[in-house]
């Protein structure tokens, strides 16, 4: 059932090209490539921001490093 020959795949490829056209398939491929590229850049930015945030949150006071987290003050107080 899962063993298709090369001829089966060629026939499927020809049918897909006839239905969608080569221009639309090319556009789908470029859109998919752009989405993957954007995802990779987002992952790189997400991993590179962590050390920068940690360095910004820590301060050096009298030779000691104090680490903290800045939180917004609630309006209910």
N, C-alpha and C positions, 0 to 999 in steps of 0.2 A: 504494500500500500504506500509506503514512504519512499520507495525506490523508483524515482523518475529518471529517465534517461536524458541525455543532453538534448534530444529531439523534442521531448516534452517541454523543456525549459525554453527552447528556441521558439516553439509555437506560442507559448504563453507570452514571451517577450514581444513577438510580432503583434499579437492581439492587443496587448497593453499599449504599444506604440500607435496602433491604428485607432484605438479608442481615445487616448489622451493627446496624442500628437507629440512630436519631439520637443517643440518649444515649451509646452506646458511641463513636460518631464524635466527639462533643463531648468525651468524656473523653480520647480519643487526641489530639485537637487541643490540649487544655489541657496534657497531659503533654509533648507535643512542644514547646510554647511554653515551659514551665518548664525543660526541658532546654536549650533554646537560650539562655534567660536566664541559667541557671547557667553555661553555657559562656562567655558574654560576660563575666560577672563574674570568672570564673577567669582569663580572658585579661587583664583589666584589673589584677587583683591580681598576676599574673605579671610584667607590665611595670612596675608601680609599685614592686615589691619590689627590683628591680635597683639603682636609685640609693641606696636605703636601706641595702642590704647593702654597697655600695661605700663609703658614708660611714662605716659602722660598722667596716669593715676598715681604714680609713686612720686614722692617728694623727698628731698634730702634736707633733714633738719638736724643741726648740730652733729653731723657725721652719722646719724642714724637714718635709715630709710623707713619712711612711714608709707605703707600702702593703704589705699582706701578706695571707696567707690562713691562717686558723686550721684546723689539722688535728688530729685526735685522735691521741694518742700510742698507738702499737701496744703490745700487751701482751707481745709476744715479747722485748722488750728487758730 
